[in-house]
Amino acid sequence: MTVQENESVMALGNRKRYAADAHLLTEGDRSSHVMIVLAGWVTVSVVTDRGATRLILGLRGPGELLGEMAALDSHPRSATVRALGPIEAQVISGDAFRRFLALHPRVSGLVIRQLTFRLRSADQERSALASLTVLQRLAARLTELSRVEPAGPYAPSLPVPSPAGAVVHLAQDELAATVGATREAVAKALRLLRTQQVVRTGNRMVEILDPALLALLAGGHQE
């Protein structure tokens, strides 16, 4: 997205702040506004067939668009979006967003491509739960969360420093929720990563010491 397009879409809404654990969007809700994440991370989840647990479909970070499906098709929200920490987002009404897309077909194409990518990613998340170990899933998630570059098409252009030394500010139970595992299983995986000097942990934080090795572990290369 060009700078002018980014400024135009941001001008359609207002900036809002959300506390950690807040529900930005709720599955089944009839609202139609969209949100663009400006700072922080959120989880996207759905209720499982059994109804007692939630399946994490993915994470969204700075620059990413949320809620576009309900804005485009007027159906209930298909997933719940929850803040992993304090969040800032630009909130835009569904009507204003639809009018903007009608006047900007290039941006409309970007949104369609993003929807397609996310549908594929959701399928991959489901497959990962069945085929990857907790260690692999945790390594992949930490790699994703430690990205310092903007994640989506609505992100501004910023310098991208080295990911070495990046810090993920999440508690172990929050990390567990993002990989579909128990807190105990994640604690065990973190101990292994610490012994390999891949990460350093503290109170609600994981510091990435060796991002290259972490990426290898995420890809299934066991040390």
Secondary structure, DSSP 4 states (H G I P E B T S, - for coil): --HHHHHHHHTTSEEEEE-TT-EEE-TT-----EEEEEES-EEEEEE-TTSSSEEEEEEE-TT-EESHHHHHH-PPPSSEEEESS-EEEEEE-HHHHHHHHHH-HHHHHHHHHHHHHHHHHHHHHHHHHHHS-HHHHHHHHHHHHT--S--STTPPP-----STT-EE---HHHHHHHHT--HHHHHHHHHHHHHTTSEEEETTEEEES-HHHHHHHHTT---
